């Protein structure tokens, strides 16, 4: 049963990493190449769509890692799992404090009512997101290593 939990948790976190990586390095650069109004609308729609799903995914991943850490405490790799959980906790805190406030504003923007500094806010979100992606990649790597 523990083995199934380990694999399931690693897959859930890995898919989350893939989504967030693609947002950072594929989707947002594509949107950035579109005309200004299209970029704004694309970011707003993405903010609404992913803003509804990602909190559940992040918290769910953290819970799964915590359950793995407790259930596998006496097994090899437990320290890696705990460290991965700590990194996921940092990503959640970072999301709540830095990324969600920008996303909450951005998902309501339209070409008619966008703030003057919307591009600067989007760039700030992107910079924070790059850091968050690095953190969750590290967490995923630790979980994958703990499996071996």
Secondary structure, DSSP 8 states (H G I E B T S, - for coil): -HHHHHHHHHHHHHHHHHHHHHIIIIIHHHHHTS-HHHHHHHHHHHHHHHHHHHHHHHHHHHHHHHHHHHHTTTSTTHHHHHHHHHHHHHHHHHIIIIIHHHHHHHTT--TTT--TTHHHHHHHHHHHHHHHHHHHHHHHHHHHHHH-
